[in-house]
Amino acid sequence: MKKYNNIDFNIKNINEDVELYGWASKVRNLGGIIFIDLRDRSGIIQLTINPDSSCYELAEKIRNEYVLKVKGKIKERLNKNPNLKTGDIEVIVSEIEILNEASTPVFELDKNDALEDTRLKYRYLDLRRDEIKNNLITRHKIMMCARKFFNDNDFIEVETPILSKSTPEGARDYLVPSRVNKGSFYALPQSPQIYKQLLMIGGIERYYQIARCFRDEDLRADRQPEFTQIDMEMSFVCEEDVMNITEKLFKKIFKEIKNVNIKLPLMRMKYCDAIDKYGSDRPDLRFGMEIIDVTELLNKADFAIFNNIVNDNGIINAIVVKNAADKYSRKDIDVLADFVKNYKANGLFFLKYNEEFTGSIAKILDDNISKELIKKLKIKDNDLILITAGERLIVKQSLGALRCKIAKDLQLYKNDDYKLLWVVDFPSFEYSEEEGRYVSSHHPFTAPKDEDIDKLLTDKENCYSKAYDIVCNGYETGGGSIRIHTADVQQKMFEALELTKEEIKDKFGFFVNAFKYGTPPHGGLAIGLERLTMLLCETDNIKDVIAFPKTSSASCLMSDAPNEVDIKQLQDLKIKIEK
């Protein structure tokens, strides 16, 4: 008699007796007939209780979110609802059992106007909403698709430890005190990086895992303190091998989840080109607005600000917002100027073109510069040109962020338009002002380009790695590298990072020791499950695709975690809290 999903039923089930379970999503008493929208995970089906029904008196007591068991017969609806999958039918109820009553929800579940903090505090109610529920179902489907793909391609799923050694990989570790070994700590893994490399040394050859990871870092809209990676590693491979298998996985996921056909192979873009043209190592290619260098051209103008910047080895760059000059008032441009200041830009200059230039720097343009500018930037009537000048990286990053803001404001793309690419040839190092030294751009196990091995100790600024990120719509959805597999190169890398012998032994001793026993060439990649799910669910908030997310301060409003613990627990761990 019972079917588990409401939407299993349709017009073909007319006159069948059914037994259903679920929540009263909406109760409507029309002064005679009572209608109840019964909701389960699959959807809604309408219940009808007639005044002559033996359960009518009980049905009058039912309120929204009561948990019900009902029996009845499926009939065709007179007033059909095209918005419901079960809109052609209803269940004429003969028996009702109230399995549990419910307090009035603190927000309306069929609307999307509750404050985020309220939704997070009552997340178990928020999960009943179709938006969040469907996102979690999509996440489940992605994981199932990935598992089937890897299983079909000769990978082995292996779990790696959650309690591990602290081996810093860029962010702060979450530490777990040991009760048995007083004064010692485990670390929660930032990734399975070392373990999956050890699996390659162990001869597993093709590994995958849907792995939980933890990083104690500042949060943002697409980042959480705990997250999930679709993780993989392969032996005897080069960059192309890893990228090819990843592309096939993405093609399968996008086809099964969104019925989108991704054309392979994906385009490759060098890191330096991504920064130069888009101001980001995760460029959004759904719209144009490339960053264009106009240093040489605008330095010809008699304008001290530009001239001084160029004399100090700075640059002048521009973006062109096509056919948008009339959409931006001076006040609107001031808002954009404030925006780029967040990226340390000194200021924002603008030009509008309608047969001639107007704007903040129109007076510095003579006829020759104007003609050259029109030609170089391919300017047409009603175009808006936005310009900033200064230190190279600041200029690139500020205009890169600005182009994305403008594209969003002007709705120059659709959320279901997917543009994927590989960003390759990342620098091996980046300089840390805080530490006063070069640090790994990715992690210390990333293999440098063969031609750059000899530069590790002498020319760090010009060392590039066998690293690759897969980017979708401005998000890094996955990243990986070919790993160092020889002890001598790994030692050079540690020396380049200025690690002492004691630090190497303390942090990575067990790993370095494993290199002595025949390490195969290997490489891999990790896909951010939440970011990929976020893109496929067409949301820009990572909390929407996590069952129980944390806030931007890494706290859980629902459970009040983190919280203070009993003094006895601290005493068992020999930990004392300093006030």
Salt bridges, closest charged atoms under 4 A:
ASP17 OD1 - LYS73 NZ 2.93
GLU19 OE1 - LYS71 NZ 3.98
ASP37 OD2 - ARG28 NH1 3.30
GLU65 OE1 - ARG39 NH2 2.70
GLU65 OE1 - ARG128 NH1 2.67
GLU76 OE2 - LYS80 NZ 2.90
GLU108 OE2 - LYS111 NZ 3.58
ASP110 OD2 - LYS26 NZ 3.91
GLU116 OE1 - LYS543 NZ 3.69
ASP126 OD2 - ARG119 NE 3.05
ASP126 OD2 - ARG123 NH1 2.77
ASP126 OD1 - ARG129 NE 2.62
ASP130 OD1 - LYS133 NZ 3.05
GLU131 OE1 - ARG129 NH1 3.38
ASP152 OD2 - LYS148 NZ 2.78
GLU157 OE2 - ARG147 NH2 2.93
GLU217 OE2 - ARG223 NE 3.54
ASP222 OD1 - ARG220 NE 2.69
ASP222 OD2 - ARG531 NE 3.52
GLU226 OE1 - ARG212 NH2 2.92
GLU226 OE2 - LYS550 NZ 2.58
ASP231 OD1 - LYS196 NZ 2.81
GLU233 OE1 - LYS196 NZ 3.56
GLU233 OE2 - ARG483 NE 2.84
GLU239 OE2 - LYS449 NZ 3.35
GLU240 OE1 - ARG268 NH2 2.84
GLU247 OE2 - ARG268 NH1 2.59
GLU256 OE2 - LYS252 NZ 2.87
ASP276 OD1 - ARG392 NH2 3.75
ASP276 OD1 - LYS396 NZ 2.93
ASP281 OD1 - ARG282 NH1 3.77
ASP284 OD2 - ARG286 NH2 2.68
ASP334 OD1 - ARG330 NE 3.61
ASP338 OD1 - LYS341 NZ 3.80
GLU372 OE1 - LYS300 NZ 3.19
ASP383 OD2 - LYS322 NZ 2.55
ASP409 OD2 - LYS405 NZ 3.15
ASP425 OD1 - LYS449 NZ 2.87
GLU435 OE1 - ARG437 NH2 2.79
ASP450 OD1 - LYS466 NZ 2.85
ASP452 OD1 - LYS455 NZ 3.31
ASP454 OD1 - LYS492 NZ 3.64
GLU498 OE2 - LYS460 NZ 3.94
GLU530 OE2 - ARG139 NH2 3.12
GLU530 OE2 - ARG212 NH1 3.82
GLU538 OE2 - LYS258 NZ 2.55
ASP540 OD2 - LYS408 NZ 3.28
ASP544 OD1 - ARG119 NH2 3.55
ASP572 OD1 - LYS568 NZ 2.99
